[in-house]
Amino acid sequence: MLEVKTPEQVLDLIRTEFAPIQAPAREADLTEALGRVLAEDVAAREYVPDFDRSTVDGYAVRARDTFGCSDAIPAILPLAGEILMGQGAPSPLEPETCWAVPTGGAMPAGADAAVMVEYTEDYGDGTVGISKSAAPGQNMIFRGDDVYPGKVILEKGHVLSSQDIGALAAIGLARVRVVPRLRVGILSTGDELVPPEAVPGPGQVRDVNGPMLCAMLRGFGAEPVSYGIVKDNEAQLAATVDRAMAECDAVLLSGGSSVGVKDAACRIIEQRGQLLLHGIAMKPGKPTILGRAGNKPLVGLPGHPVAAYFITKLFVLPLLSRLEGRVQAHYTVAARITESVSANHGRAQYGCVRLLQKEGQLWAQPIRGKSGLITTLAGAEGYFEISRDCEGIPRGAEIQVTITTGE
């Protein structure tokens, strides 16, 4: 029997037994920074915008010069001129006058509001009639409304998104300091495995976990290093693990994690450091191993693809986040389940779903299948959990779905 830990205990173990890697930060161009982890807080060094701007096509005014105006009694203001995009006003706004401004254009000094062109009329004689009064600050962005010098825009550990790249460009940063990408070694073990391009013989199957894990790690932002398929030869497996440990920050062994005669992963991990756990109270994924050599994790994943997928999602990626000092985000949505799902007693259970819209409500359709069937992952848009003290979920019950689409 395996001595198992609950999923919560495994996450606590990750937090207490591993520490962020102390590696020198690297600089990355903004064009190469997507998905990288910030090595330090990023603060603005200037005002954005650096001038007062209009948010509408219309006229820059002093708000008090428009008070009380209406369609019947418009405020008539001399037009001082037009401010073009990319240019500033040549002079301040004088009382009881106005400047024509485009959307995004610079406001003249002295102006505290912009009136939309729809509420004005150019009389053609150098004056403009305004039929709707403006409040101070209306239709304006003031200097520094977005950011100001010293304001922290993004914090250390944040994973850079495309919108973050835009924000960094706005504050004048062309390069940013990031955490080095983690190198993660991947080994698939088993006499029955052949590469995806091979035609399996009797009793053989294609290696699913190797390519799947590489894709998951690359989507996460790590650098996967594949060591191919290693047969059930303990000496060969041990040598390959040693090589991967020397070259990588973490190592994942797929297969060989249960208690069979040929399953050497547990022995190999224990010989190279400390065995932290062997077994998790969950379905799928119970025969999982976690060890460490120094601060380097060695993870023995189940050979079944669905089990390997869930262990990687739920524990390996949080473990890598811990090593990077990354702030990891999860996105969930509430949905009603389309059919009843039973659960085993004493183990947390996880399942994949597809999301459907029906009559204005979001529904989650479970994808049925066993842990050895990779097709249960194909087309999945998220997953849900049934806690270990729950006997199942009835049809129509609301569940929380963790979104995986786009990974």
C-alpha positions in Angstrom: 0.0 0.0 0.0 1.2 3.5 -0.8 1.2 6.0 2.0 -0.8 8.8 0.4 -1.2 12.5 1.1 -4.2 14.7 0.3 -3.9 17.3 -2.5 -3.8 20.1 0.1 -1.0 18.4 1.9 1.0 18.1 -1.3 0.6 21.8 -2.0 1.7 22.6 1.5 4.7 20.3 1.0 5.7 22.2 -2.1 5.6 25.5 -0.3 7.6 24.3 2.7 10.2 22.0 1.1 11.1 24.1 -2.0 12.4 27.7 -2.3 12.7 30.1 -5.2 15.9 29.5 -7.2 18.5 32.2 -6.7 19.6 32.8 -10.2 20.8 36.1 -11.8 18.0 38.0 -13.6 18.3 38.4 -17.3 17.2 41.3 -19.5 14.7 40.6 -22.3 13.5 42.8 -25.1 9.8 43.5 -25.0 9.3 41.5 -28.2 10.7 38.5 -26.4 9.2 39.0 -22.9 5.7 37.5 -23.3 5.2 34.8 -20.7 8.3 35.7 -18.8 8.4 36.2 -15.0 9.4 39.6 -13.7 12.5 39.5 -11.5 11.8 42.9 -9.9 9.0 45.4 -9.4 8.6 47.8 -12.4 7.9 51.4 -11.6 7.1 54.3 -13.9 9.8 56.9 -14.4 7.6 59.5 -16.0 4.1 60.7 -16.4 1.7 58.9 -18.7 0.2 60.7 -20.4 2.7 63.6 -20.1 0.0 66.2 -21.0 -3.7 66.8 -20.5 -5.7 65.1 -23.3 -9.2 65.3 -24.7 -11.2 62.1 -24.9 -13.6 63.5 -27.6 -13.6 65.5 -30.8 -14.8 69.0 -29.7 -13.6 72.1 -28.0 -11.4 72.8 -25.0 -13.0 75.2 -22.6 -13.1 76.5 -19.1 -16.1 74.8 -17.6 -17.4 77.9 -15.9 -17.7 79.6 -19.3 -20.4 77.1 -20.2 -22.5 77.1 -17.1 -26.2 77.7 -17.7 -26.1 77.4 -21.5 -28.8 75.5 -23.4 -30.1 75.0 -26.9 -32.1 78.2 -26.5 -29.3 80.2 -25.0 -26.0 78.8 -26.1 -22.7 80.0 -24.7 -21.0 81.8 -27.6 -17.2 81.6 -27.4 -14.5 83.0 -29.8 -12.5 80.2 -31.4 -8.8 80.7 -30.6 -7.6 78.1 -33.1 -7.2 74.4 -33.7 -4.9 72.0 -32.0 -3.6 69.2 -34.3 -2.7 65.7 -33.2 0.9 65.4 -32.1 1.1 69.1 -31.4 0.6 71.3 -28.3 -1.4 74.5 -28.1 0.7 77.5 -29.1 -0.8 79.5 -26.2 -2.9 79.0 -23.1 -6.7 79.1 -23.2 -7.9 82.6 -22.5 -11.1 83.1 -20.4 -14.3 83.0 -22.5 -12.6 81.4 -25.5 -12.2 77.9 -26.8 -9.8 75.7 -28.9 -10.8 73.0 -31.3 -9.3 69.6 -30.2 -9.4 66.1 -31.6 -9.8 62.9 -29.6 -6.5 62.3 -27.9 -5.2 65.8 -28.7 -3.4 68.0 -26.2 -5.5 70.4 -24.1 -4.2 73.9 -23.8 -3.1 75.2 -20.4 -6.1 76.8 -18.6 -8.7 74.4 -20.0 -10.5 72.1 -17.6 -13.1 70.4 -19.8 -13.8 69.4 -23.4 -17.2 69.7 -25.0 -18.3 67.1 -27.6 -18.7 68.5 -31.1 -22.3 67.2 -31.1 -23.2 69.9 -28.5 -21.7 72.7 -30.5 -22.2 74.8 -33.6 -19.5 76.6 -35.6 -21.1 79.8 -36.7 -18.4 80.5 -39.4 -17.6 83.9 -38.1 -14.9 82.9 -35.6 -17.3 81.9 -32.8 -18.7 78.6 -31.6 -22.0 78.1 -29.9 -22.1 75.6 -27.0 -25.5 74.2 -26.1 -24.6 71.9 -23.2 -22.7 73.0 -20.1 -19.6 71.0 -19.1 -18.4 70.0 -15.7 -14.7 70.5 -14.6 -12.7 67.5 -15.8 -15.4 66.3 -18.2 -14.0 64.4 -21.3 -10.4 64.8 -20.2 -7.5 62.7 -19.1 -5.1 64.7 -17.0 -1.4 64.5 -17.0 -0.3 61.4 -14.9 -3.9 60.0 -14.7 -2.5 56.7 -16.0 0.8 56.5 -14.2 3.2 58.9 -12.5 6.9 58.6 -11.5 7.4 56.0 -8.8 4.1 54.2 -9.3 4.6 50.4 -9.4 3.0 49.1 -12.6 3.9 45.4 -12.3 5.2 43.5 -9.3 8.0 41.0 -9.0 6.8 37.4 -9.9 4.1 38.7 -12.3 3.9 36.7 -15.6 4.0 39.2 -18.5 0.9 39.2 -20.8 0.5 41.1 -24.1 -1.3 43.9 -22.3 1.6 44.2 -19.9 4.0 44.5 -22.8 1.9 47.5 -24.0 2.0 49.1 -20.5 5.8 48.7 -20.4 6.1 50.3 -23.8 4.0 53.2 -22.6 6.3 54.0 -19.8 9.4 53.9 -22.1 10.9 50.5 -21.2 12.3 48.6 -24.1 13.9 45.9 -22.0 12.8 44.3 -18.7 14.6 42.1 -16.1 13.1 38.6 -16.0 13.7 35.3 -14.2 15.7 32.8 -16.3 13.4 30.1 -17.9 13.4 26.9 -15.9 14.9 23.9 -17.7 12.8 20.8 -17.0 14.0 17.4 -18.1 11.3 14.9 -19.3 11.8 11.1 -19.4 9.3 8.6 -20.6 9.9 5.1 -19.2 8.6 1.7 -20.2 9.4 -1.2 -22.4 6.1 -0.8 -24.1 6.7 2.7 -25.4 7.6 3.7 -28.9 7.9 7.2 -30.4 4.8 8.9 -31.8 6.0 8.4 -35.4 6.5 4.7 -35.0 4.0 2.0 -35.8 3.3 0.1 -32.5 3.9 -3.7 -32.5 2.0 -6.2 -30.3 1.8 -4.9 -26.7 3.3 -1.5 -27.6 1.8 2.0 -27.4 3.0 5.4 -28.6 4.5 7.7 -26.1 1.8 10.3 -25.3 3.2 11.8 -22.1 6.5 13.0 -23.5 5.0 15.3 -26.2 2.1 16.3 -23.9 4.4 17.3 -21.0 6.7 19.3 -23.4 3.7 21.2 -24.7 2.4 21.9 -21.2 5.7 23.1 -19.9 6.3 25.3 -23.0 2.9 26.8 -22.6 3.7 27.5 -18.9 6.9 29.3 -19.9 9.5 26.7 -19.0 12.1 25.2 -21.4 11.4 21.5 -21.7 14.3 19.2 -22.4 13.4 15.8 -23.7 15.5 12.8 -22.9 13.3 10.4 -24.9 12.1 7.0 -24.0 14.1 5.0 -21.4 13.5 1.2 -21.2 12.8 -0.6 -17.9 16.5 -0.9 -17.1 17.3 0.5 -13.8 21.0 1.3 -14.6 20.0 3.0 -17.8 17.2 5.0 -16.1 19.5 6.0 -13.3 22.2 7.3 -15.7 19.6 9.3 -17.7 18.2 10.8 -14.5 21.7 11.8 -13.4 22.3 13.5 -16.7 19.0 15.3 -16.6 19.6 16.4 -13.0 23.0 17.9 -13.9 21.5 19.8 -16.9 18.1 20.9 -15.6 16.3 22.6 -12.7 13.7 19.9 -12.3 13.1 16.4 -13.7 9.9 14.6 -14.6 9.8 10.8 -15.0 6.7 9.6 -16.7 5.8 6.0 -15.8 7.3 3.6 -13.3 5.7 5.3 -10.3 3.6 2.5 -8.9 4.8 -0.5 -6.9 5.4 -3.1 -9.6 8.5 -5.2 -9.9 10.0 -3.1 -12.8 9.0 0.3 -11.3 12.4 1.7 -10.3 11.6 5.4 -10.2 10.9 5.4 -6.5 14.3 3.7 -5.7 16.2 6.0 -8.1 14.6 9.2 -6.6 15.3 8.1 -3.1 18.9 7.3 -3.8 19.5 10.8 -5.2 18.0 12.8 -2.4 15.0 12.8 -0.2 11.7 11.1 -0.9 9.0 13.5 0.1 5.9 11.5 -0.9 4.7 8.4 -2.7 1.0 8.6 -3.4 -1.7 11.2 -3.5 -5.3 10.7 -2.3 -6.9 11.6 -5.7 -8.2 10.1 -8.8 -6.6 9.9 -11.3 -3.0 10.2 -10.3 -2.7 8.3 -7.0 0.8 6.7 -7.7 2.8 9.9 -7.8 6.3 10.4 -6.4 7.9 13.6 -5.3 11.5 13.9 -4.2 14.3 16.4 -4.2 18.0 16.6 -4.5 19.0 19.8 -2.8 16.4 22.3 -4.2 15.9 20.3 -7.4 12.6 18.4 -7.6 12.3 14.9 -9.1 8.7 14.0 -9.9 7.6 10.5 -10.8 4.4 10.9 -12.8 1.8 8.1 -13.5 2.2 6.6 -17.0 -1.5 7.0 -17.8 -1.8 10.3 -19.8 -4.9 11.7 -18.1 -3.3 11.1 -14.7 0.0 12.6 -15.8 -1.9 15.6 -17.1 -3.8 16.3 -13.8 -0.7 15.8 -11.7 1.2 18.2 -13.8 -1.6 20.8 -13.8 -2.3 20.5 -10.1 1.1 20.1 -8.6 4.0 20.2 -11.1 3.1 23.7 -12.4 2.7 25.1 -8.8 6.0 23.5 -8.0 7.7 25.3 -10.9 6.0 28.5 -9.9 7.5 28.2 -6.5 10.9 27.7 -8.0 10.5 30.8 -10.2 8.9 33.0 -7.5 6.0 33.3 -9.9 2.5 34.5 -8.9 0.3 31.8 -10.4 -3.3 32.7 -11.4 -6.2 30.3 -11.9 -9.3 31.2 -13.8 -12.6 29.6 -12.9 -16.2 29.9 -14.0 -19.4 28.7 -12.4 -21.4 26.2 -14.5 -24.2 23.7 -14.0 -23.2 20.1 -14.7 -25.2 18.3 -17.4 -25.2 14.8 -15.8 -24.7 13.2 -12.4 -21.1 12.2 -11.5 -20.3 9.6 -8.8 -17.1 9.7 -6.8 -14.9 7.3 -4.8 -14.9 7.7 -1.0 -11.7 9.1 0.5 -10.1 10.5 -2.6 -10.4 13.8 -4.4 -11.6 13.2 -8.0 -10.9 15.3 -11.1 -12.7 15.3 -14.4 -12.5 17.2 -17.7 -15.5 19.1 -19.2 -16.7 20.8 -22.3 -18.6 24.1 -21.8 -22.0 24.7 -23.4 -24.4 27.6 -23.5 -28.0 26.6 -23.0 -30.9 29.1 -22.6 -28.6 31.8 -21.3 -26.8 29.5 -18.8 -23.3 27.9 -18.8 -23.3 24.2 -18.6 -20.4 21.8 -18.1 -20.5 18.4 -19.9 -18.2 15.8 -18.3 -15.9 13.9 -20.7 -16.2 10.3 -19.7 -13.2 8.0 -19.9 -10.5 6.1 -18.0 -7.1 7.6 -17.0 -5.3 5.7 -19.8 -7.4 7.2 -22.6 -5.9 10.4 -23.9 -9.1 11.2 -25.9 -10.7 12.3 -22.6 -8.4 15.3 -22.7 -8.9 16.2 -26.4 -11.4 19.0 -26.7 -11.6 19.7 -22.9 -12.1 23.3 -22.0 -11.6 22.9 -18.3 -11.8 20.6 -15.3 -13.6 20.3 -12.0 -12.9 18.7 -8.6 -15.1 16.5 -6.4 -13.7 16.7 -2.9 -12.8 13.5 -1.1 -15.6 13.8 1.4 -18.3 14.0 -1.4 -20.0 11.0 -2.9 -20.8 12.7 -6.1 -22.5 15.6 -7.9 -26.1 15.6 -9.0 -27.2 16.8 -12.4 -27.9 20.5 -12.5 -25.6 21.3 -9.5 -23.4 24.3 -9.8 -19.6 23.5 -10.0 -16.5 25.6 -10.4 -14.7 24.8 -13.6 -11.0 25.7 -13.9 -10.4 27.0 -17.4 -7.7 25.3 -19.5 -8.6 26.5 -23.0 -5.8 28.4 -24.7 -3.0 26.8 -22.8 
